[in-house]
Amino acid sequence: MEERIKQFLEERARAGLLRELTEVESLPGGRVLAGGREYINFSSNDYLGLSCHPDIIKAVRETAAPVFGSQASRLMTGSTASHHRLEEEIARLKNKRAALIFNSGYHANVGVISALCGKGDVIFSDRLNHASIVDGIKLSGARLFRFRHNDMDHLGRLLSRERAKYNGTLIITETVFSMDGDRAPIADIIRLKKKHNCMLMADEAHATGVFGKSGGGLLADEDAGGDTDIVMGTFGKALGSFGAYVAVSKAIRDYLVNACRSFIYSTALPVPVINANIAALDIVRRNPAPRTRLLAEAEYFRNRLKDRGFRAGGRSQIVPVTIGDAADTIRLAAYLKRMGYWVTPVRPPTVPEGTARLRLSVTSNHGRDLLDKFVEDISKY
């Protein structure tokens, strides 16, 4: 085993793909501190800047609890009134009958998929779905067919050819894809779901809080929540806190409480975190202006980069700039760091070979002047 570990590390190092942890401290205003220097953060998922919102900080500080930790799983003594209230708020936001909180997005996807599907079932998954979805499918034991990214003709052909051979059928997609920043064709997926009698699971991790009239996500934006059986999302991105959820029917919620191992065997999130999540939902619901402005700024930024000849993509607050070669991407990220920008190079295996990129996250902390300056600086490379 030790020899295998050594070989793995050596191969990654030779290919320039070896990851390392860097000590970074988040600061207010979309900045980070690393190595004694402050940087402007373009690698954050705190899209609306809520992680330092005074209402969320206040909710944490004013939590009336004699202890911080929840001390047990939800099925033991960790299911407080605050947990149940948050689930009710999520269900309302997502226009579903019920919801269930998880400790992270990874916990949610791995646990829910492996609980709902098993041998004899089949899953159709977008090729660019998150690693947590991939791992949940592996754990389930269900047959997997991966359709080409956002290719509805390919999905339709796979469903026509394979669906009837299996028992339960689940289609899984992200709504806003984390590395490409583009959106799933939700209406077309729902049409195929209905035609072939499937269930649909949508990962709204990067859409919740950013899209929708009340911040309910891309499904809410397209009035598609009612046709989506499992709506997953997180509190750790645009909502500025921590944890995750699924919004579902009451029957599916009851089933997950009894069958989902990542829920059953995890200590419940602490009440201060739960109350921060409740405060974040309230902020997002009552103030649509920040998300409208965020998407407009991201589109402006994307177009400015394209005008300078960069391969900038996406249709969201995520603006990937594809470089191609991993070594070239690392060098460009190092240059930007010298210029005072914290930009993380994304390389295989996180993205396919030949598509190494800078994943630029536009947040509410980035004003237009700063975006213009970034474009000018990266253009000098």
C-alpha positions as CSV (number, residue, x, y, z in Angstrom):
1,M,0.0,0.0,0.0
2,E,2.8,2.4,0.9
3,E,4.5,1.8,-2.5
4,R,1.2,2.5,-4.3
5,I,0.8,5.8,-2.4
6,K,4.4,6.8,-3.3
7,Q,3.8,6.0,-6.9
8,F,0.6,8.0,-7.0
9,L,2.3,11.1,-5.6
10,E,5.3,10.8,-7.9
11,E,3.0,10.5,-11.0
12,R,0.9,13.5,-9.9
13,A,4.0,15.5,-9.3
14,R,5.6,14.8,-12.7
15,A,2.3,15.7,-14.4
16,G,2.0,19.0,-12.5
17,L,-1.2,17.8,-10.9
18,L,-0.2,17.3,-7.3
19,R,-2.5,19.3,-5.0
20,E,-1.4,21.0,-1.8
21,L,-3.2,22.7,1.0
22,T,-2.4,26.4,1.4
23,E,-3.2,28.2,4.7
24,V,-5.7,30.9,3.8
25,E,-7.7,33.2,6.0
26,S,-11.0,34.7,4.7
27,L,-11.4,38.4,5.3
28,P,-14.5,40.6,4.9
29,G,-15.1,42.3,1.6
30,G,-14.1,39.3,-0.6
31,R,-10.5,39.2,0.3
32,V,-8.2,36.5,1.7
33,L,-4.9,36.6,3.7
34,A,-2.2,34.1,2.7
35,G,1.5,34.3,3.5
36,G,1.2,37.7,5.1
37,R,-0.4,39.2,2.0
38,E,-4.0,40.2,1.1
39,Y,-5.5,39.1,-2.1
40,I,-8.8,39.8,-3.9
41,N,-10.6,36.5,-4.0
42,F,-11.9,35.2,-7.3
43,S,-12.2,31.6,-6.1
44,S,-15.0,32.0,-3.6
45,N,-18.5,30.5,-3.6
46,D,-19.8,33.2,-1.3
47,Y,-21.5,34.7,-4.3
48,L,-23.7,37.2,-2.4
49,G,-21.2,38.0,0.2
50,L,-23.5,36.7,3.0
51,S,-20.8,35.0,5.0
52,C,-20.1,38.3,6.7
53,H,-23.6,39.7,6.6
54,P,-24.5,41.3,10.0
55,D,-27.8,39.5,10.2
56,I,-26.2,36.2,9.9
57,I,-23.4,37.0,12.4
58,K,-26.2,38.3,14.8
59,A,-28.2,35.0,14.4
60,V,-25.1,33.0,15.4
61,R,-24.2,35.2,18.4
62,E,-27.8,35.4,19.7
63,T,-28.5,31.7,19.6
64,A,-29.9,30.8,22.9
65,A,-28.4,27.4,23.5
66,P,-26.5,26.2,26.5
67,V,-24.0,24.3,24.3
68,F,-22.6,24.8,20.9
69,G,-22.4,21.3,19.5
70,S,-25.6,19.3,18.9
71,Q,-24.1,16.3,20.7
72,A,-25.9,13.6,18.7
73,S,-27.5,12.6,15.4
74,R,-30.9,13.8,14.4
75,L,-32.5,10.5,15.3
76,M,-31.0,10.6,18.8
77,T,-31.2,14.0,20.5
78,G,-30.0,16.3,17.8
79,S,-33.3,17.3,16.1
80,T,-34.1,20.7,17.6
81,A,-37.0,23.1,16.9
82,S,-34.5,25.1,14.8
83,H,-33.7,22.1,12.6
84,H,-37.4,21.6,11.9
85,R,-38.0,25.3,11.2
86,L,-35.1,25.4,8.7
87,E,-36.6,22.4,6.9
88,E,-40.0,24.1,6.7
89,E,-38.3,27.2,5.3
90,I,-36.5,25.2,2.7
91,A,-39.6,23.4,1.6
92,R,-41.4,26.7,1.2
93,L,-38.5,28.2,-0.8
94,K,-38.4,25.2,-3.1
95,N,-42.2,24.8,-3.3
96,K,-42.0,21.2,-2.0
97,R,-43.9,19.4,0.7
98,A,-40.9,18.6,2.9
99,A,-37.1,18.9,3.3
100,L,-34.3,17.3,5.1
101,I,-31.0,18.9,6.3
102,F,-27.6,17.3,5.6
103,N,-24.2,18.2,7.0
104,S,-22.7,18.9,3.5
105,G,-23.5,18.7,-0.2
106,Y,-21.3,15.6,-0.4
107,H,-23.3,14.0,2.4
108,A,-26.5,14.8,0.7
109,N,-25.7,13.5,-2.8
110,V,-23.9,10.4,-1.7
111,G,-26.5,9.5,0.8
112,V,-29.7,10.3,-1.1
113,I,-28.7,8.6,-4.4
114,S,-27.4,5.4,-2.7
115,A,-30.6,5.3,-0.6
116,L,-33.0,5.7,-3.4
117,C,-31.4,3.5,-6.0
118,G,-30.0,0.0,-6.0
119,K,-29.3,-3.1,-8.1
120,G,-32.0,-3.4,-10.8
121,D,-32.3,0.3,-11.1
122,V,-30.8,2.7,-13.7
123,I,-29.4,6.2,-13.4
124,F,-28.8,8.6,-16.3
125,S,-26.3,11.2,-15.2
126,D,-24.9,14.3,-17.0
127,R,-21.2,13.6,-17.8
128,L,-20.1,16.8,-16.0
129,N,-22.1,16.2,-12.8
130,H,-20.2,16.8,-9.5
131,A,-17.9,14.1,-8.0
132,S,-20.4,13.6,-5.1
133,I,-23.1,12.6,-7.5
134,V,-20.6,10.2,-9.2
135,D,-19.7,8.6,-5.8
136,G,-23.4,8.3,-4.8
137,I,-24.1,6.4,-8.0
138,K,-21.2,4.1,-7.4
139,L,-22.4,3.3,-3.9
140,S,-26.0,2.7,-5.1
141,G,-25.0,-0.3,-7.3
142,A,-27.5,0.9,-9.9
143,R,-26.6,0.7,-13.6
144,L,-25.2,4.0,-14.9
145,F,-25.4,5.7,-18.3
146,R,-23.7,9.0,-18.7
147,F,-25.2,11.3,-21.3
148,R,-23.1,14.0,-23.0
149,H,-23.2,17.3,-21.2
150,N,-26.6,19.0,-21.7
151,D,-27.1,16.8,-24.8
152,M,-30.9,16.0,-24.8
153,D,-30.7,14.0,-28.1
154,H,-28.2,11.7,-26.5
155,L,-30.2,11.4,-23.3
156,G,-33.4,10.7,-25.3
157,R,-31.7,7.9,-27.2
158,L,-30.3,6.3,-24.0
159,L,-33.7,6.4,-22.4
160,S,-35.4,4.9,-25.4
161,R,-32.9,2.1,-25.6
162,E,-32.3,1.3,-21.9
163,R,-35.0,2.5,-19.6
164,A,-37.4,-0.4,-20.1
165,K,-34.7,-2.9,-19.0
166,Y,-34.7,-1.7,-15.4
167,N,-37.0,-1.1,-12.5
168,G,-36.6,2.4,-11.0
169,T,-35.1,5.1,-13.2
170,L,-33.4,8.4,-12.0
171,I,-32.2,11.2,-14.1
172,I,-29.6,13.5,-12.4
173,T,-28.3,16.9,-13.4
174,E,-26.9,20.0,-11.8
175,T,-28.8,23.1,-12.7
176,V,-25.8,25.4,-12.7
177,F,-22.6,23.4,-13.4
178,S,-19.8,24.1,-11.0
179,M,-16.9,24.1,-13.3
180,D,-18.5,25.4,-16.6
181,G,-20.9,27.9,-15.1
182,D,-23.6,26.9,-17.7
183,R,-27.2,25.9,-17.1
184,A,-29.0,22.6,-17.7
185,P,-31.9,22.6,-20.2
186,I,-34.4,21.9,-17.4
187,A,-37.6,22.0,-19.5
188,D,-36.2,19.5,-22.0
189,I,-35.1,17.2,-19.2
190,I,-38.5,17.3,-17.6
191,R,-40.1,16.5,-21.0
192,L,-37.9,13.4,-21.3
193,K,-38.6,12.5,-17.6
194,K,-42.3,12.4,-18.2
195,K,-42.1,10.6,-21.5
196,H,-40.1,7.8,-20.1
197,N,-41.6,7.7,-16.6
198,C,-38.5,8.6,-14.6
199,M,-37.7,10.4,-11.4
200,L,-35.6,13.5,-11.6
201,M,-33.0,14.8,-9.2
202,A,-31.5,18.3,-9.6
203,D,-28.4,19.7,-7.8
204,E,-29.0,23.4,-7.1
205,A,-25.8,24.0,-5.1
206,H,-24.7,26.8,-7.3
207,A,-28.1,28.1,-8.2
208,T,-29.9,28.6,-4.9
209,G,-29.8,32.2,-3.8
210,V,-28.7,33.4,-7.2
211,F,-31.6,32.5,-9.4
212,G,-35.3,32.7,-8.9
213,K,-37.7,35.4,-7.8
214,S,-37.2,34.6,-4.1
215,G,-33.7,33.1,-4.6
216,G,-35.2,29.6,-4.9
217,G,-32.8,28.6,-7.7
218,L,-33.0,27.8,-11.4
219,L,-35.9,25.5,-11.0
220,A,-37.9,28.3,-9.3
221,D,-36.8,30.6,-12.1
222,E,-38.3,28.2,-14.7
223,D,-41.2,27.1,-12.5
224,A,-39.9,23.5,-12.6
225,G,-39.8,22.6,-9.0
226,G,-43.0,20.7,-9.0
227,D,-41.8,18.4,-11.8
228,T,-38.5,17.7,-10.0
229,D,-38.7,14.9,-7.5
230,I,-35.5,15.6,-5.5
231,V,-34.1,19.1,-5.3
232,M,-30.7,19.2,-3.6
233,G,-28.8,22.3,-2.6
234,T,-26.3,23.8,-0.1
235,F,-26.1,26.6,2.4
236,G,-22.3,26.9,1.9
237,K,-22.3,28.9,-1.3
238,A,-24.6,31.8,-2.1
239,L,-26.2,31.5,1.3
240,G,-22.9,32.1,3.0
241,S,-23.1,29.4,5.8
242,F,-22.7,25.7,5.9
243,G,-24.7,22.5,5.4
244,A,-27.0,21.1,2.7
245,Y,-30.6,19.9,2.1
246,V,-32.9,18.0,-0.1
247,A,-36.5,19.3,-0.8
248,V,-38.8,16.4,-1.6
249,S,-42.2,14.9,-1.0
250,K,-43.2,13.9,2.6
251,A,-42.9,10.2,1.6
252,I,-39.4,10.6,0.3
253,R,-38.4,12.6,3.4
254,D,-39.8,9.8,5.7
255,Y,-38.0,7.2,3.6
256,L,-34.6,9.1,3.8
257,V,-34.9,9.5,7.6
258,N,-35.1,5.7,7.8
259,A,-32.8,4.6,5.0
260,C,-30.2,7.3,4.2
261,R,-27.0,6.3,6.0
262,S,-25.2,9.7,5.6
263,F,-28.1,11.3,7.5
264,I,-28.7,8.6,10.1
265,Y,-25.1,8.2,11.1
266,S,-24.0,11.9,11.2
267,T,-24.0,14.2,14.2
268,A,-26.6,17.0,13.6
269,L,-25.4,20.5,12.6
270,P,-25.0,22.8,15.6
271,V,-28.0,25.1,16.3
272,P,-25.9,28.3,15.7
273,V,-25.2,27.1,12.2
274,I,-28.9,26.2,11.6
275,N,-30.0,29.7,12.8
276,A,-27.4,31.2,10.4
277,N,-29.0,29.3,7.6
278,I,-32.5,30.5,8.6
279,A,-31.2,34.1,8.6
280,A,-29.6,33.6,5.2
281,L,-32.9,32.4,3.6
282,D,-34.7,35.4,5.1
283,I,-32.1,37.8,3.6
284,V,-32.3,36.2,0.2
285,R,-36.1,36.1,0.1
286,R,-36.6,39.8,0.9
287,N,-33.9,41.4,-1.2
288,P,-33.7,40.3,-4.9
289,A,-31.5,43.2,-6.0
290,P,-28.1,41.7,-5.1
291,R,-28.6,38.6,-7.2
292,T,-29.9,40.6,-10.1
293,R,-26.9,42.8,-10.0
294,L,-24.6,39.8,-9.5
295,L,-25.7,38.1,-12.7
296,A,-25.5,41.4,-14.7
297,E,-22.0,42.0,-13.5
298,A,-20.9,38.4,-14.3
299,E,-22.2,38.8,-17.9
300,Y,-20.4,42.1,-18.3
301,F,-17.2,40.5,-17.0
302,R,-17.6,37.5,-19.3
303,N,-18.1,39.7,-22.4
304,R,-15.1,41.9,-21.5
305,L,-12.8,38.8,-21.3
306,K,-14.2,37.5,-24.6
307,D,-13.4,40.9,-26.2
308,R,-9.8,40.5,-25.1
309,G,-9.6,37.0,-26.8
310,F,-10.1,34.8,-23.7
311,R,-12.2,31.6,-23.9
312,A,-14.7,32.7,-21.2
313,G,-17.8,30.7,-20.8
314,G,-20.8,30.1,-18.6
315,R,-24.3,31.6,-18.2
316,S,-24.1,32.3,-14.5
317,Q,-22.0,33.9,-11.8
318,I,-19.3,31.3,-12.6
319,V,-17.0,32.5,-15.4
320,P,-14.5,29.7,-16.5
321,V,-11.6,30.9,-18.6
322,T,-10.3,27.8,-20.4
323,I,-6.6,27.7,-21.1
324,G,-6.2,24.0,-22.0
325,D,-2.7,23.0,-20.8
326,A,-2.4,22.4,-17.1
327,A,1.1,23.9,-16.8
328,D,0.1,27.0,-18.7
329,T,-2.9,27.4,-16.4
330,I,-0.7,27.1,-13.3
331,R,1.7,29.7,-14.7
332,L,-1.2,32.2,-15.4
333,A,-2.7,31.7,-12.0
334,A,0.8,32.4,-10.4
335,Y,1.0,35.6,-12.5
336,L,-2.4,36.7,-11.3
337,K,-1.4,36.0,-7.7
338,R,1.6,38.3,-8.1
339,M,-0.9,40.9,-9.3
340,G,-2.9,40.5,-6.1
341,Y,-5.7,38.1,-7.2
342,W,-6.4,34.8,-5.6
343,V,-7.3,32.6,-8.5
344,T,-7.2,28.8,-8.3
345,P,-6.1,26.8,-11.4
346,V,-8.5,23.9,-12.0
347,R,-6.8,20.9,-13.6
348,P,-7.5,17.2,-14.4
349,P,-9.0,15.1,-12.9
350,T,-11.4,17.8,-11.7
351,V,-11.9,18.8,-15.4
352,P,-11.3,16.7,-18.5
353,E,-7.8,16.5,-20.1
354,G,-7.0,19.5,-22.2
355,T,-9.6,21.8,-20.5
356,A,-7.6,23.2,-17.6
357,R,-9.0,26.5,-16.6
358,L,-9.3,29.4,-14.3
359,R,-12.6,29.2,-12.5
360,L,-13.5,32.8,-11.8
361,S,-16.3,33.4,-9.4
362,V,-18.0,36.8,-9.6
363,T,-19.4,37.9,-6.2
364,S,-21.2,40.9,-4.8
365,N,-17.8,42.1,-3.5
366,H,-16.5,42.7,-7.0
367,G,-17.5,46.1,-8.3
368,R,-17.3,46.9,-12.0
369,D,-14.1,48.9,-11.5
370,L,-12.4,45.9,-10.0
371,L,-13.7,43.6,-12.8
372,D,-12.3,46.1,-15.4
373,K,-9.0,46.1,-13.6
374,F,-8.8,42.3,-13.6
375,V,-9.4,42.2,-17.3
376,E,-6.7,44.8,-17.9
377,D,-4.2,42.9,-15.7
378,I,-4.9,39.5,-17.2
379,S,-4.6,40.9,-20.7
380,K,-1.0,42.0,-19.9
381,Y,0.2,38.4,-19.3
